[in-house]
Amino acid sequence: MPRNLLFVTTDQQRYDALGCNGGRIARTPVADGLAASGIRYTRAHCQNVVCMPSRSTMLTGQHARSHGVVMNGIPLPADAPSIASWLRERGGYRTALLGKAHFEPAFDPERRFAESRLAETGYGPYRGFDSVELAMHGALGLGHYPRWLRERHPGEVAGFYPVLTRADDGSVVVNHAGGGDTGAPQVHWNPVPRGHYHTDWVADRTLAYLDSLPPDAHWFVWMSFPDPHHPWDPPASELGRIAWRDLPLPEGYPGSPEACARLLESKPHHWLDWFLGRSNTNFEAPPGFVPARLTPDQIREVNARVHVKNELIDEALGRVLARIGERGWEARTDVLFTTDHGELQGDFGLLFKGPYHVDALMRVPLIWRPAPCAGIAPAVIDEPVGHLDLAPTFCAIAGLPTPNDVEGAPLPTAPGSPREHVLTEWDGLYRGVRTGLRSLWREGWLCTVYEPGTLYDGTEGELYDLRNDPRQWRNLWDEPARRRQREELIAELRRRLPPPRSPALAPQAPV
């Protein structure tokens, strides 16, 4: 009988969020248990460090430059490949997506895109998923979760942080207003009961879907949590889990705003420009937010909220795994757990994400607990892998051939694979500022090339020896002794990049 697939994603979760990956704050026994009984990948990278390109890569098995969603705000074409369609049509799988999709722009008040209309028109089909129930961040906007909250618990809608607001000129911007005990940006006291928060809602809808299936069904379920992405407004009843005043500062925080500024001077100038509030290069960071004004206590409080969210996700996952066991499916169910990208979370004195190719954003948790019936031994794999490899892995689990347009390869199941490199890209266009980054990780080296654009002429870049500088504090790009190493990595990066989609797709919304 075919194996079932539970694909679990979070949003904007760091590699070190989990105990199995070295996390020391959030308690994540469920994910840690999957890692102990399965395969834990220590060098998994996203292929893009923002939501829409990364999620489109998961669905299609293609690099962002191939499927065309190279930045947030570009809708994935309706005819783009879908691994859900492949599993359904070629393997007879029942398919469902429950939670955050974000293959199309989320800011869509005119309801131009299918995702925005799904909550009004039903529950699918959509991109190969028979059943779809969508949630984003908070209670405002479109989707099944906001509609459910407005209809069932209308008094709780106002408790969520308002992510988007309007500037004086009428344009839509990301809100940066602070709250909590420290006034940290996008920290907010949310009175919503835990059971009505979107983390438990996504788990509840997953349970309801699984309960609707007959015992002999074989299924592919994508359970997609919107957290721990900002805003940092988990249920107030859960804040006592983590005492922010007791938290140490992140190891990646240089110690003071002055130390942050000195460190960032060695990187391409948009790092320091953002830190000091001189410019912003992406919609993902609130335009009024100046990182240099962050206090150590604000960083602590943000991190405490993130850890609370991580614990709630882990507990929600535990409920779903328990139900799979109760239904008698555990022995033939594969579980894969990852996130779309990371979060700076105080590293370098910064928050959020953007055109910054560092481990905080590129390196992601990736766990595969193969179905016990498959007989695959637990392992820890250090060779580089990526989101590109998820779609072909799903095919291997299902016993199906990999579609010809998929660019990845099945994840290795034991150490010693010949994998040597992984690629990550960024393309941004924000208020007339165009940025492009291309990165190659190989054998502990990270090389990032800056493409010609508004800010750079193509000669700038970053080079790090992660074995000796895991925090990426020392940029070796301009060091003469590393010139040969740099040029070799650049040449390999250029060889490995697939050609960009032509014509390029244009952004149609901010995010």
Secondary structure, DSSP 4 states (H G I P E B T S, - for coil): -PPEEEEEEEES--GGGSGGGT--SS--HHHHHHHHHSEEESSEE-SBSSHHHHHHHHHHSS-HHHHS--STTPPPPTTS--HHHHHHHHH--EEEEEE---SS-S--TT--SHHHHHHHH-S--BTTBSEEEE--SSSSSSSHHHHHHHHH-GGGGGGS---EEE-TTS-EEE---EETTTTEETB--B---GGGSHHHHHHHHHHHHHHTS-TT--EEEEEEEEEESSSB--BGGGGGGS-GGGPPPPTTS-SSHHHHHHHHTTS-THHHHHHHTS----TTS-TT--GGG--HHHHHHHHHHHHHHHHHHHHHHHHHHHHHHHTT-GGGEEEEEEES----TTGGG--S-SS--SHHHHEE-EEEE--GGG-PPPEEE-S-EEGGGHHHHHHHHHT-PPPTT----PPPSSS-----EEEEEEEEEETTEEEEEEEEEETTEEEEEEPSSSS--S--EEEEETTT-TT-----TT-GGGHHHHHHHHHHHHHHSPPPPSSPPPP-S--
